[in-house]
Amino acid sequence: MLLFLAFANLVVVQYGRGALRSALEQGARAGTVNGPLACEDTASQVIEDLLGGRMSDGLVLDCERSGSAIVATGSATFESWTPLTPDFSISLTSRATAEP
C-alpha cells in the first residue's frame, strides 16, 4: 500500500509540474503582447484552472521584461504523502520573445 501511495504521489507531482509549465508558457506568451502584468494574470488564471486547492498553496509566480522578451518564473513545493520522503520542490522558467 505504501508503494502504491508513493507512486500515486509521484504521478500527482508530475501533473503539478506540467500545470506550472503550461501556466508559465501561456503567461509569457500573453506578456509579450500586453506586458508583465498580463503575464502574471494569465499564469495565475491557468494555475487556478488546472491546479487549485492545496497544491497551489505556496506557489510563486513572477514575470518580468528582459530586453524584448518576457521571462516567467515559478516555483512550488508539493508535499509528500508518505513518511520519510522529502517534499518535492520545483522551479521552472519560460521565456517568450515579442515579435517586432
Buried (B, 14 or more C-beta within 10 A) or exposed (E): EEEEEEEEBBEBBEBBBEBBBBBBBBBBBBBBEEBBEBBBBBBBBBBEEBBEEEBBEEBEBBBEBEEEBBBBBBBBBBBBBEEEBEEBEBEBEBBBEBEE
